[in-house]
Amino acid sequence: MVPLSEKRHRLYSNEIPEFIHGLLLRLDMLVKERKEEDKARIVFRALFRLMFMEKGGRPKYPEFTWKDAQEFVSIYMDEP
């Protein structure tokens, strides 16, 4: 849970596609290096929330693997 004193940043709807693209680029870089799994998992979860989550409720993330992350990037990197 986020402490009340911690500022939460909000994204405007027109910013989200560029933010997703930037996260996909970062995940692609991490997948190619396969060195920082914790960072890749964080990026993967952020992407999952932005792309697939509805408002409300706790997210149920898929299990992270390098192979799944690579497939995720290859599927969504070229979409508009």
Buried (B, 14 or more C-beta within 10 A) or exposed (E): EEEEEEEEEEEEEEEEEEBBBEBBEBBBBBBEEEEEBEBBBBBBBBBBEBBEEEEEEEEEEEEBEEEEBBEBBEEBEEEE
